[in-house]
Structures are given as structure tokens and as C-alpha cells.
Amino acid sequence: MDSVLLEDNGHWVNQDIYDNFVLREILDKAITYLHTKEILALIGARRVGKSTLAKLLISELLKSIEAKNIFFINLEKPEFIPYKDDASYLGVIFDAYLKLANPNLQKKVYFFIDEVQIFQNWEVFIKSKYENSNIKFIITGSNSSLLTSNYATVLTGRVLKLQVHSFNFREFLKFKNIDFSTKIQRATNKIEIGRAMDEYLKWGGYYSVISNDDEMLKKDYLKNVAEDIILKDIVPRYNIKSSQSIRDLFYYLVSNASATLNYSSLAKKLNVDPKTIKEYIGYFEDNFLIHTISMYHDKLTSQIKSAKKLYVSDNGFLNLGVNRTKNLGIALENLVFNELYKKDEEITYLKDNQEVDFYMQESLYQVSYDISDEKTRKRELNAFGYFKKENDKCILITYGANERIDDVEVLSIEKFLLKGKDD
């Protein structure tokens, strides 16, 4: 046990161990949550950087907290898996930590538990310590229902949740050491930013993808991420008998990103009943592979029942589809969706005789890769006119155009993603 704990807690020996980790924008907000009583839950898909963010938080704590009062465990370690059905084993791990590290119990202990959902009924252990111990829990998990199970409800009101995503475009540019901090820098580095945009539009923001130049390896990595989520998380958790059917569904969905879902049609194509298709899509969504959005309606019940549109959580997954040609318009729309979704998960779309891609917070968003064709431009603008209410803003996002057409703001994807205080 001691060697396993030491492996995860190198900061006990070397307090500079995490200094070279890539910073994330969400870090500042996460740091503010460190100083609260509540449990901090970092949730997000596999490999988006939850563990890295946890290590960055440890690095911040080391500025004022004794190293041995900070404890990190990764529950996916092979040594822990045999005990995953026994939540009491978390107590055994914690007791082993106390014996090995001998922390100062007169002061707060910061207990990081990585991939907490691996253990059944993990909430029982945390609740037993939460009320009566001077422990700050920071947990990470790879499914959105982490805190909604029957047992997890015992922690209601005791958890602050932060969702971690793959690198956004600003983080991507910082990783590439491309300065975009001012208008002058964006003009100076225009060519580099444009190349980076093309790369990001195609490959998304997973760290192991953007840090690798080999396109074959990039695709293999993305496939491994998706299949790990499907085969290691979804299939065993929900006792799915046909792993091939759920894999086939995922690749079909990726090939039809931005389209409206039709469960009956999907069921016929994959020879699976519609109810199962709907359940599988729910599992993908719960594990952050995809997102679905409803059509806006004044009545919530009608909105819930409306046809859903589907997007993948990272543009890199679009490379796993069966389409032989790359549709840049879909890639652009998917990227815009993910940026908007991070700001408001209640995003919807509008559809009647016309269609607007996204609607949120009294703003209408259309996405069109190129509006140089007059017919395309007219179609996009007419859709705004059809749906716009008095206080609504209209934003048309393209690959490269920046202009104003009456009351419609036309933004390039670069300006949309990098818009700052000096714009």
C-alpha cells in the first residue's frame, strides 16, 4: 500500500513536481472553491485534464499548506480495483495515508480522490468524514450523473461542481505560444493564428492530440478515448450485452453531427429498438461524448418533447465518422456549439419555416462557413428576420468574414473565440 500511495503523492518529496503542468483557464475559479467547506467535484470526460487540474490545485495549496496534509489517490489503479464494490476500503486507504504521512491533524487535510465513481457507494465514506472531520474533499468523475444517484443525494447542498472540458482555442494558442493578448498581437500573428485555427477546427483540444504532430496517431488517440469511455465505462456500468451495437451507434452519430435525431430511423439502420437507441444516446451524453439540444418552445414540456440536435463534445471526434470528405461547415457549427454550451447549457435551436442554429440568452446564432454566395447570405439573414424579437441580438459566425449587415453582427470564428475587452 505505501508504495502505491507514494507513487500518487510525489509532492511529499518534491514540492516543485507540478510546476511545469499546462495552466487551464478554469484554475482560478477552482482555487476559489478550495477555501470553502463544500466538496469540490471536477467532472468531465476521460482525459480532458481533470487529474491535471487537481495537480494544479495541489501546486497552489503547496504555497501555504504542509505537503503531507495534501493527499491524492487515483482509484483506477489496479491495486484498488478488487475493492471497488466495498466503499469501506476508502477508509482503509485513508488510514494507510495517516500512518504513512503522519499529517498534522490540527490543520485541514485536503483529500483528492481521482475517478471517484470507480467505487460503488463512495458517497457513504465521504459523508461519514464530511460532517465530523477537518477534511476538504476534491473529487473527480467522468460522468455527469455522478452526483444524482440515490446514494449521492445524501451530499445534496454539500457539493460545488465544475465541469472540465478539453482545451478551448485560447488555451490552444497559449499551448502553441502564440500571443493573442491584444489587437496588435492578433494582427502581428495573424498567419500563425489562422493556421492554428485550421488545426483546432479539425483536431479539437485534447492535450495528447494537440501535443502530437502525427495525424494517424491523433486519430488513434481520439478513437482510444471514445472506445475507453464506451467499453470501460458505459458497457460495464449499464450491463450492455452488445458492445458492437453501441459502438456502431456512436460512429454513426459522429458521422451525422449537427443533424436532428430520429430514434426510429436509427433503430432501423442499426437493427436495435428505438428505446434502446434513446438509452444509448443518454449514456453517451452522461459520459460527455456528445451533447443534445432541444428546439426552443414557450412551453417547457413541448421543448422537452421536441426533436433533438446532436453535437460531439470535441471537434476531434468528427474524424472518427465514416464520411469520406470533411465537411468544414459541420466542423465550424460543432465548434461554435461547444463554445456556447460552456456558457449556457440551456442552449436551444429555433425551427419553423426557417431555422436558426442556436438560441440562448436573447441571442440568435447562425453558423455559415462562407457567406460570399448571395443565396447563402440571403438564407442566413432571412432566418434571423423570421425569428427575431425586439430585444434579440443576431450573430452570424463564419470562417473569415467580419462586418455588420443591418442589425446582424457578422463575426469570423477567430474573432468570436478571441473577442476581448479591447474589441
FINUTI-504314 format. One line per 3 residues: their letters; for each residue x, z, y of N, C-alpha, C. Coordinates in steps of 0.1 Angstrom, whole numbers. Each point is the difference from the previous one (the first is absolute). Last residue first. Example, Ala and Ser with C-alpha at 12.3 -4.5 7.8 and 13.67 -1.06 7.14 Angstrom:
sa = 128,71,-22,9,0,11,-8,8,11; 3,-1,-57,-9,0,12,9,0,12
***
This chain:
ddk = -119,-280,448,-8,-12,-1,-11,-1,10; 31,37,-10,5,-8,11,-7,-14,-1; -7,36,-33,-5,4,14,4,-9,11
gkl = -5,-23,-48,4,14,4,-4,3,14; -5,-35,-47,-5,3,13,3,14,4; 9,-26,-42,11,7,8,-5,4,14
lfk = -27,-24,-33,6,11,-8,10,8,9; -23,-38,19,-10,10,-6,6,12,-7; 27,-37,15,-5,9,11,-10,10,-4
eis = 15,-31,-33,11,8,5,-4,10,11; -30,-32,-16,1,11,-9,11,9,4; -24,-27,38,8,-3,-12,1,12,-9
lve = -43,-7,33,13,6,-2,8,-6,-12; -44,-5,38,6,-7,-11,14,6,-1; -49,15,22,14,2,1,6,-6,-13
vdd = -48,-9,28,6,1,-13,16,1,2; -37,-9,33,1,14,-3,7,3,-13; 11,-45,22,-12,7,5,2,15,-3
ire = 37,-19,-19,-11,-10,0,-13,7,4; 58,8,0,-13,6,2,-10,-11,1; 50,6,-27,-7,-5,12,-13,8,2
nag = 43,-11,-37,-3,11,9,-7,-6,12; 16,-15,-55,-6,-3,13,-3,13,8; 19,-7,-47,9,-1,11,-6,-1,14
yti = -23,10,-44,14,1,-4,9,0,13; -49,19,6,5,-12,-6,15,2,-4; -50,27,16,14,1,-4,5,-12,-7
lic = -40,18,36,3,-10,-9,15,0,-4; -41,34,23,15,-2,-2,1,-11,-11; -38,27,35,2,-11,-9,15,-4,-1
kdn = -36,45,14,12,-8,3,1,-11,-11; -47,28,18,10,-4,-10,12,-8,6; -42,18,21,13,7,2,10,-4,-11
ekk = -44,-22,1,5,2,14,13,6,1; -9,-25,-45,-9,8,8,7,3,13; 7,-41,-40,5,10,11,-12,7,7
fyg = -1,-36,-37,-2,15,-3,3,9,12; 2,-49,3,-12,3,-8,-2,15,-2; 39,-18,22,-12,-2,8,-13,4,-7
fan = 41,-2,-24,0,11,10,-13,0,8; 7,-36,-28,-3,12,-8,0,12,9; 14,-41,17,-15,1,-1,-4,12,-8
ler = 46,-10,5,-6,5,12,-15,1,-1; 24,-19,-36,4,15,2,-7,6,12; -5,-47,-9,-7,8,-10,3,15,2
krt = 22,-31,28,-14,1,3,-7,9,-10; 45,-11,-8,-1,9,12,-15,2,3; 9,-31,-33,3,14,-5,-2,9,11
ked = -3,-45,11,-12,4,-9,2,14,-5; 35,-20,25,-12,3,8,-11,5,-8; 52,5,-12,-10,-9,-3,-13,4,8
sid = 37,28,1,3,-12,8,-10,-11,-2; 7,47,-19,-13,-4,8,3,-12,8; 20,30,-46,3,-10,10,-13,-5,7
ysv = 0,37,-30,15,-2,0,3,-10,11; -40,35,0,1,-14,-3,15,-3,2; -39,43,1,14,-3,-3,0,-15,-4
qyl = -32,39,30,1,-12,-8,15,-3,-3; -32,45,18,13,-7,-3,-2,-12,-9; -27,38,36,-1,-10,-10,13,-7,-2
seq = -18,51,18,9,-11,2,-2,-10,-12; -19,46,7,-5,-9,10,10,-12,3; 8,31,-36,2,6,13,-4,-9,11
myf = 4,-28,-42,3,14,1,1,5,14; -5,-47,-36,-7,7,11,3,15,-1; 17,-53,-20,1,15,0,-8,5,12
dve = -2,-47,-13,8,6,-11,0,15,0; -40,-33,15,12,5,7,7,9,-11; -40,-42,-1,8,11,-6,11,4,9
qnd = -53,-27,0,14,-1,3,7,12,-7; -45,-3,-5,2,-14,0,15,-3,3; 0,44,-13,-14,-4,0,1,-16,-1
kly = 36,46,0,-4,-13,-6,-15,-1,2; 48,34,10,-13,-5,5,-4,-13,-6; 33,46,-15,-1,-14,5,-14,-3,4
tie = 31,49,-1,-10,-9,-6,2,-14,3; 25,54,1,0,-14,5,-10,-8,-9; 16,48,-1,-15,-4,1,-1,-14,4
edk = 42,24,-2,-4,-3,-13,-15,-5,-1; 39,1,40,-14,3,-2,-5,-5,-14; 46,-3,15,-5,6,12,-15,5,-3
kyl = 24,-24,-33,8,12,2,-5,8,13; -18,-43,-11,-5,11,-10,7,13,2; 14,-39,24,-12,5,5,-5,12,-8
enf = 37,-24,-15,3,6,12,-12,7,6; -6,-26,-38,8,12,-3,3,8,12; -21,-43,5,-9,10,-6,8,13,-2
vln = 24,-37,14,-7,6,11,-10,11,-5; 24,-24,-33,9,8,8,-7,7,12; -23,-32,-27,2,13,-7,9,9,7
ela = -8,-42,19,-12,8,0,2,13,-7; 35,-32,-2,-2,5,14,-12,10,1; 7,-23,-41,11,10,2,-1,6,14
igl = -29,-35,-10,-4,12,-7,10,11,2; 10,-42,18,-11,6,7,-5,13,-7; 34,-27,-19,5,8,11,-11,7,8
nkt = 6,-18,-51,-10,-1,11,4,9,11; 27,-25,-43,-1,12,8,-10,-3,12; 1,-23,-51,4,-2,14,-3,13,8
rnv = -11,-1,-46,13,-7,0,5,-3,14; -32,41,-22,0,-12,9,14,-6,1; -13,41,-24,2,-12,-7,0,-13,8
gln = 17,52,15,-12,-8,-3,3,-12,-7; 31,34,19,-4,1,-15,-12,-8,-4; 18,5,46,9,-8,-8,-3,0,-15
lfg = -22,28,32,-5,-14,0,8,-9,-8; 13,46,10,-8,-3,-12,-6,-13,-1; 24,15,39,9,-4,-12,-8,-3,-12
nds = -19,19,40,0,-15,-1,9,-5,-11; -28,47,-1,13,-5,5,1,-15,-2; -39,23,-12,5,10,9,14,-3,6
vyl = -42,-35,-12,10,8,-8,7,9,10; -53,-17,2,14,-3,5,10,8,-8; -57,-18,2,11,7,-7,13,-4,6
kka = -57,5,11,11,-9,0,12,8,-4; -56,6,-12,13,5,5,11,-11,1; -58,5,4,12,-6,-7,13,5,6
ski = -42,33,6,4,-13,4,12,-6,-9; -22,46,1,-4,-10,-10,5,-14,3; 9,35,31,6,4,-13,-4,-10,-11
qst = -19,-5,43,14,-3,0,7,3,-13; -46,11,5,2,-14,-1,15,-4,0; -11,45,8,-3,-4,-14,2,-15,-2
lkd = 5,18,44,11,3,-9,-2,-4,-14; -21,-24,44,-4,10,-10,12,2,-10; 7,-31,34,-5,11,7,-4,12,-9
hym = 38,-36,-15,-15,1,1,-4,12,8; 46,-32,-19,-6,9,9,-15,-1,0; 31,-10,-43,-5,-7,12,-7,10,9
sit = 41,16,-32,-14,-4,0,-3,-8,12; 48,8,-29,-8,3,12,-14,-6,-1; 47,15,-33,-12,-8,2,-7,5,13
hil = 53,1,-25,-10,6,9,-12,-9,0; 46,10,-36,-9,-9,9,-8,9,9; 33,20,-26,4,-13,-3,-7,-10,10
fnd = -4,51,-6,6,-7,12,6,-14,-3; -27,32,-28,14,1,-2,8,-9,10; -48,2,-1,4,14,0,15,2,-1
efy = -19,-43,-3,-1,5,14,5,14,0; -2,-21,-42,10,-6,8,0,6,14; -35,13,-27,13,6,-5,12,-5,8
giy = -43,-19,7,1,13,5,13,7,-3; -9,-41,-20,3,-2,14,1,14,7; -15,0,-44,14,-3,1,5,-2,14
eki = -46,7,-8,8,12,-2,15,-3,1; -30,-36,3,-1,8,12,8,13,-2; -3,-29,-37,8,-6,11,0,9,12
tkp = -27,13,-35,14,2,-3,9,-6,11; -46,-9,1,2,14,3,15,4,-2; -15,-45,-11,2,3,15,2,15,3
dvn = 17,-21,-48,-13,2,7,2,5,14; 33,-34,-26,-2,14,1,-13,3,8; 26,-43,-8,-8,4,-12,0,16,0
lkk = 18,-30,35,9,8,-8,-7,6,-12; -23,-29,31,13,-6,-1,9,8,-10; -43,16,11,-1,-12,-9,14,-6,-2
als = -4,37,29,-3,4,-14,0,-12,-9; 4,-6,47,12,5,-6,-2,3,-15; -38,-12,25,9,-11,-2,13,4,-7
syn = -30,34,12,-5,-8,-11,9,-12,-3; 10,28,37,3,6,-12,-5,-8,-12; 18,-13,49,-13,-2,-8,2,5,-14
lta = 25,3,53,-1,3,-14,-13,-3,-5; 28,-24,41,-11,10,-2,-1,2,-15; 48,-13,23,-13,-6,-4,-10,11,-1
san = 47,7,10,-8,-3,12,-13,-6,-4; 36,-4,-38,0,10,11,-7,-6,12; 9,-16,-48,-12,-3,9,-1,11,11
svl = 34,0,-34,-1,-14,3,-11,-4,9; 5,45,-15,11,-3,9,0,-15,4; -31,14,-33,-3,5,13,11,-3,11
yyf = 8,-10,-46,-10,-9,6,-4,4,14; 30,27,-24,6,-12,4,-10,-10,6; -17,41,-17,9,2,12,6,-13,4
ldr = -25,-1,-40,-9,2,12,9,2,13; 22,-2,-42,-5,-13,4,-9,1,12; 14,40,-18,12,-7,6,-5,-14,5
isq = -30,26,-24,1,5,13,12,-6,7; -9,-13,-44,-11,-3,8,2,5,14; 31,12,-34,1,-14,4,-11,-4,10
ssk = 1,43,-21,9,-1,12,2,-14,5; -38,26,-29,6,-13,2,8,-1,12; -21,41,-11,4,-5,-13,7,-13,1
iny = -4,44,34,-4,-14,-1,6,-6,-13; -2,47,23,-2,-3,-14,-4,-14,-2; 14,24,41,-15,-4,-2,-3,-4,-14
rpv = 45,13,13,-9,10,7,-15,-3,-3; 35,-29,-17,-1,13,-7,-10,9,7; 6,-43,21,-4,-1,-14,-1,13,-7
idk = 17,-1,46,-15,-3,-2,-4,0,-14; 47,9,11,-9,9,7,-15,-3,-4; 37,-25,-19,4,14,-1,-10,9,7
lii = -7,-48,0,2,4,-14,4,15,-2; -9,-20,44,-11,-4,-9,2,7,-14; 33,5,33,-12,6,5,-11,-2,-10
dea = 40,-22,-8,2,14,-2,-13,8,4; 2,-46,8,-3,3,-14,3,15,-3; 9,-16,44,-14,-2,-3,-3,4,-14
vnk = 45,1,14,-8,10,7,-15,-1,-4; 29,-33,-17,2,13,-6,-8,11,6; 0,-43,20,-8,0,-13,2,13,-7
lyd = 26,-6,38,-14,1,4,-9,1,-12; 46,-9,-7,-2,14,5,-15,2,3; 13,-43,-11,1,8,-11,-3,15,3
kkl = 5,-31,35,-13,-2,-7,-1,8,-12; 41,1,24,-11,5,8,-14,-1,-7; 38,-20,-20,0,15,-1,-11,6,8
med = 7,-45,5,-5,2,-13,-1,15,-3; 19,-15,41,-15,-1,-1,-6,2,-13; 45,21,24,-3,-9,-11,-16,-1,-2
dns = 24,30,31,-1,-14,5,-4,-10,-11; -9,56,13,5,-10,-10,-2,-14,4; -17,40,22,14,2,-1,7,-9,-10
ivs = -47,0,8,6,-4,13,15,2,-1; -26,14,-37,-1,-15,2,7,-4,12; -2,45,-12,8,-6,-10,-1,-16,1
yyg = -28,28,29,15,1,3,8,-8,-10; -49,-15,14,6,9,-10,15,1,2; -34,-28,26,8,11,5,5,10,-10
gwk = -16,-57,2,-5,13,3,11,10,2; 1,-50,-9,4,10,-10,-5,14,3; -11,-41,28,0,-4,-14,2,12,-10
lye = 0,7,47,-13,-6,-3,0,-4,-15; 41,15,18,-10,11,-2,-14,-5,-4; 34,-32,10,4,7,-12,-10,11,-3
dma = -5,-24,40,-3,-9,-11,3,8,-13; 12,22,39,-15,-1,-1,-4,-8,-12; 45,3,13,-4,12,-7,-15,0,-2
rgi = 19,-35,24,4,-1,-14,-5,12,-8; -7,1,47,-9,-10,-7,4,-2,-14; 26,28,26,-13,6,-2,-9,-9,-7
eik = 42,-16,13,1,10,-11,-13,6,-3; 1,-29,37,3,-7,-12,0,9,-12; -4,20,43,-12,-8,-3,2,-7,-14
nta = 27,33,30,0,-1,-15,-11,-8,-6; 4,6,48,14,-2,-5,0,-3,-15; -41,13,19,4,-13,4,14,-4,-5
rqi = -15,44,-7,-8,-9,-8,3,-15,4; 20,33,25,6,0,-13,-8,-9,-9; -17,7,43,13,-7,1,6,-1,-14
kts = -39,25,5,-3,-14,1,13,-8,0; 5,46,-25,-5,-4,14,-3,-15,-1; 14,22,-40,-5,12,8,-5,-4,14
fdi = 20,-21,-42,-13,-6,5,-5,10,10; 47,-12,-33,-6,7,11,-12,-6,6; 24,1,-50,-5,-10,10,-7,8,11
nkf = 19,14,-46,8,2,12,-3,-11,11; -22,8,-44,9,-12,2,9,2,12; -31,34,-9,8,-1,-12,10,-12,1
klf = -32,4,33,10,11,2,9,0,-12; -36,-29,-2,9,-5,10,12,11,2; -36,12,-28,7,-11,-6,11,-5,10
erf = -31,31,15,10,7,-9,9,-11,-6; -36,-16,25,10,7,9,11,7,-8; -36,-21,-23,9,-10,5,10,7,10
nfs = -18,31,-39,-7,-9,9,10,-9,6; 4,24,-49,5,-1,13,-9,-9,9; -25,25,-39,13,-7,0,4,-3,15
hvq = -31,42,-5,-1,-15,-3,14,-5,-2; -29,50,0,13,-7,1,-2,-14,-4; -34,42,18,2,-11,-9,13,-7,4
lkl = -19,53,4,7,-11,7,1,-11,-10; -29,51,7,4,-12,-8,6,-11,9; -10,57,-6,1,-11,10,6,-12,-7
vrg = -29,46,-18,10,-11,-2,0,-9,12; -30,38,-11,14,6,-1,11,-11,0; -49,-6,-1,3,7,12,14,6,1
tlv = -17,-9,-48,-7,-6,12,3,9,12; 14,5,-48,9,0,11,-6,-6,13; -23,3,-42,4,14,3,9,1,12
tay = -13,-41,-20,-10,5,10,3,14,4; 23,-24,-36,6,-1,14,-9,5,11; -15,-3,-46,9,11,2,6,0,14
nst = -28,-36,-13,-8,13,-1,9,12,3; 17,-45,22,-4,4,-14,-8,13,1; 23,-23,37,-15,-1,-1,-5,3,-14
lls = 46,-7,20,-6,13,5,-15,0,-1; 27,-38,-16,8,12,-3,-7,13,3; -12,-49,5,-9,11,-4,7,13,-4
sns = 24,-40,13,-8,5,11,-10,10,-3; 49,-10,-24,-14,-5,-1,-8,7,11; 47,9,-11,-1,-14,0,-14,-5,-2
gti = 29,46,22,-8,-5,-11,-3,-15,2; 29,50,18,-2,-15,1,-8,-4,-12; 9,49,30,-2,-7,-12,0,-15,3
ifk = 14,51,20,0,-14,4,-1,-8,-13; -7,55,17,0,-11,-10,-1,-13,7; 16,53,12,-5,-13,6,1,-11,-10
ins = -1,57,-3,5,-13,-5,-8,-11,7; -1,53,-6,5,-6,12,7,-13,-4; -43,25,-26,15,-2,1,4,-7,13
ney = -46,9,-16,7,13,-1,15,-1,1; -33,-38,2,-6,11,7,9,12,2; 13,-40,-26,-3,-3,14,-4,12,8
ksk = 9,-3,-49,11,4,9,-3,-1,15; -32,-12,-34,4,14,-4,12,5,9; -16,-46,4,-9,10,6,4,14,-3
ifv = 25,-34,-20,2,0,14,-9,10,7; -5,-8,-47,13,7,3,2,2,15; -37,-25,-15,-2,14,-4,13,8,4
ewn = -2,-47,5,-6,7,11,-2,15,-3; 15,-34,-31,10,5,8,-5,9,11; -21,-25,-40,-4,13,6,11,6,8
qfi = 20,-36,-29,-14,3,0,-3,13,7; 43,-32,9,-4,12,-7,-15,2,2; 21,-36,21,4,-1,-14,-5,11,-8
qve = -5,-5,48,-11,-4,-8,4,-1,-15; 31,8,37,-7,12,-5,-11,-3,-10; 41,-22,25,-9,-6,-10,-8,11,-7
dif = 36,24,25,-1,-15,0,-8,-5,-11; 7,47,30,-4,-5,-14,-3,-15,1; 25,43,31,-3,-14,-1,-3,-4,-14
fyv = 3,47,32,0,-5,-14,-6,-14,0; 23,41,33,-6,-13,1,1,-7,-14; 0,54,20,5,-10,-9,-7,-13,1
kkq = 8,45,35,-8,-11,-6,8,-8,-10; 16,50,8,-2,-11,9,-8,-11,-8; 14,40,-20,-5,5,12,-3,-11,10
lnp = 21,-8,-42,-15,1,-1,-6,7,12; 46,-29,-12,-4,12,8,-15,1,1; 25,-24,-43,-3,-2,14,-3,13,7
nal = 22,-16,-46,-1,13,7,-3,-1,15; 7,-34,-38,4,-1,14,0,13,7; -12,-2,-48,13,-8,3,4,1,14
kly = -40,22,-14,11,6,-7,13,-8,4; -41,-16,17,3,13,6,13,6,-6; -17,-40,-19,6,-3,13,4,14,6
adf = -24,1,-40,14,-4,-2,8,-3,13; -46,10,2,8,12,-3,14,-3,-3; -29,-36,8,2,7,12,8,13,-3
ivg = -13,-26,-36,9,-7,8,4,8,12; -34,16,-27,12,1,-7,11,-6,8; -43,-6,15,4,14,3,14,2,-7
lys = -22,-40,-9,5,0,14,5,14,4; -22,-6,-41,14,-3,-1,6,-1,14; -47,6,-8,8,13,1,15,-3,-1
add = -33,-35,-6,3,3,14,8,13,2; -6,-36,-40,0,14,1,4,4,14; 0,-44,-19,-14,5,-2,-1,15,2
kyp = 42,-24,3,-9,-5,10,-14,4,-1; 44,6,-25,-8,12,4,-11,-4,10; 34,-30,-19,-7,6,-12,-9,12,5
ife = 27,-24,33,-12,-7,-5,-6,7,-12; 42,12,25,-13,7,3,-12,-6,-7; 46,-17,-4,0,14,-5,-14,7,3
pke = 10,-45,16,-3,1,-15,-1,14,-5; -11,-12,52,12,2,-8,-4,1,-15; -30,-2,39,1,-12,-9,12,1,-9
lni = -12,32,35,-7,2,-12,0,-12,-10; 33,20,40,-6,-12,-3,-7,1,-14; 17,37,41,-1,-4,-14,-7,-13,-1
ffi = 26,37,38,-6,-13,-3,-1,-3,-15; 8,42,41,0,-4,-14,-8,-13,-2; 24,37,38,-6,-13,-1,1,-5,-14
nka = 21,40,16,-15,2,2,-8,-13,0; 48,1,-3,-6,5,-12,-14,4,1; 26,-14,39,-2,-11,-10,-7,5,-13
eis = -9,21,49,11,1,-10,-3,-9,-12; -18,-12,50,-3,8,-12,11,0,-10; 1,-24,42,-4,13,4,-3,9,-12
kll = 14,-46,-2,5,3,13,-2,15,4; -17,-23,-40,13,6,-1,7,4,13; -43,-23,-4,0,14,-2,13,7,-1
esi = -3,-48,4,-4,7,12,-1,15,-2; 10,-25,-38,11,-2,10,-4,7,13; -34,-3,-32,10,10,-4,12,0,10
llk = -31,-34,5,-6,13,5,9,12,-4; 11,-43,-16,2,1,15,-5,12,6; -9,-8,-46,14,4,2,4,0,15
alt = -44,-14,-11,2,14,-4,15,5,2; -10,-46,5,-5,8,12,1,15,-3; 12,-28,-35,9,-1,11,-4,7,12
skg = -30,-3,-36,11,9,-3,11,0,10; -36,-31,5,-5,14,1,12,10,-2; -2,-51,0,9,9,8,-5,14,1
vrr = -17,-39,-25,-1,-4,14,9,9,8; -9,0,-50,12,-6,6,-1,-5,15; -46,10,-26,14,2,-6,10,-7,9
agi = -43,11,27,3,-7,-13,14,4,-5; -25,36,30,3,-14,1,4,-6,-13; -5,51,29,-6,-8,-10,3,-15,3
lal = 12,55,12,5,-13,3,-5,-10,-11; -14,52,20,0,-10,-11,4,-14,5; 4,56,13,2,-13,5,0,-10,-12
iek = -23,52,9,8,-9,-9,1,-14,7; -8,43,33,-7,-9,-10,10,-8,-9; 11,30,38,-2,7,-13,-5,-10,-10
thl = 31,-17,41,-13,5,-2,-1,7,-14; 38,-26,19,-1,13,6,-14,6,0; 13,-44,-16,8,10,-7,-2,14,5
yti = -19,-40,19,-8,6,-10,8,10,-8; 21,-27,33,-9,10,7,-9,7,-11; 29,-34,-15,7,12,4,-9,10,7
akd = -17,-42,-12,2,8,-12,7,13,4; -4,-33,33,-13,6,-3,1,10,-11; 38,-26,10,-3,10,10,-13,7,-2
lie = 13,-35,-30,7,12,-2,-3,10,11; -15,-47,-6,-10,11,-3,7,14,0; 24,-42,5,-8,3,12,-9,13,-2
rlv = 47,-6,-27,-13,-7,0,-8,5,12; 56,-5,-18,-11,7,6,-13,-8,0; 42,-1,-36,-6,-8,11,-12,8,5
fnd = 44,24,-21,-13,-5,-4,-6,-8,12; 42,27,-3,0,-15,1,-13,-7,-4; 9,49,-1,2,-5,14,-1,-15,1
yid = -4,34,-38,-11,-9,3,2,-7,14; 31,33,-19,-2,-10,-11,-11,-10,4; 23,40,21,0,-13,6,-5,-11,-9
qnv = 7,47,-12,-11,-1,9,-1,-13,8; 20,19,-49,4,-9,11,-12,-2,9; -5,30,-35,14,-1,-1,6,-7,12
whg = -47,6,-7,6,14,-2,15,0,1; -26,-41,0,2,6,14,5,15,-1; -13,-28,-38,14,-2,4,3,7,13
nde = -39,-1,-35,2,8,12,15,0,4; -19,-22,-40,-10,-3,11,3,8,13; 27,7,-39,0,-14,2,-9,-4,12
llv = 1,44,-17,11,-3,9,1,-15,3; -32,16,-31,-3,4,14,11,-3,10; 6,-9,-46,-11,-9,5,-3,4,15
sdm = 31,26,-24,6,-13,3,-10,-9,6; -15,42,-16,9,1,12,5,-13,4; -25,4,-41,-8,0,12,9,0,13
***
